[in-house]
Each structure stands twice: as structure tokens, then as C-alpha cells.
């Protein structure tokens, strides 16, 4: 079975480890890389060629410009942007920058569901 490959990007190690742990419970998902900021992320995506990039909108060297760069440079990688801040402006600007999905993520099941939606789009 071909697994859905994922790169995680968040400036908080505990969040990356938590996401990795959640995704490890899904047999069809494999985390292939992690970045702690927006400067590291493009190189990690280049090296691992993931199907999905899951990134925090609010981390060093991140935001709209990074989303646009990733969408342009890696068009086959879906981008899921998340934030623990419940601010509609993050969602709108992420989608405007060509992220496939953007929202606050409050549960593991919801994140896995969003990965599936991103694959289908």
C-alpha cells in the first residue's frame, strides 16, 4: 500500500511530536520530515517530496509568502495550514495564498479527515 507522505512544520517541538504521534496511528500516513521554521521547510520538502505539507501559519519565517512559494515550487504537494488561534484572517489569507485547506485544528480525527480531503482535491 502506498502511504500518504507528510512533512510537518511547527516551531513548537511538542506540537510536532504530538502531530507525529497522532499521524503514526493512521496506517496509510507516514511522516517523512519535520521543520521548525519556514526557512527549513522548503529544503525538507525538496528532500522528501511529500504528498501533504502540514504547517503552522504562525511560526518564524512563515505565512502567506511561504505558502505561495511552496504552492508554486511543489504543486503536487497539498498544503494544510493550521493554527491554534481562532482567527478568520489566518484562514482567508492561507486560502488566498493557495493552501488547499486552512483552519483551526482541535482534534486528531479532524486533522486526519482534512488530510483525506486534501488528497481528494
C-alpha positions, 0 to 999 in steps of 0.5 A: 500500500502506498502511504500518504507522505507528510512533512510537518512544520511547527516551531513548537517541538511538542506540537510536532511530536504530538502531530507525529504521534497522532499521524503514526496511528493512521496506517496509510500516513507516514511522516517523512520530515519535520521543520521548525521554521519556514526557512527549513521547510522548503529544503525538507520538502525538496528532500522528501517530496511529500504528498501533504505539507502540514504547517503552522501559519504562525511560526518564524519565517512563515505565512502567506509568502511561504505558502505561495512559494511552496504552492508554486515550487511543489504543486503536487504537494497539498498544503494544510495550514493550521493554527491554534488561534481562532482567527478568520484572517489566518484562514482567508489569507492561507486560502488566498495564498493557495493552501488547499485547506486552512483552519483551526485544528482541535482534534486528531480525527479532524486533522486526519479527515482534512488530510483525506480531503486534501488528497481528494482535491 
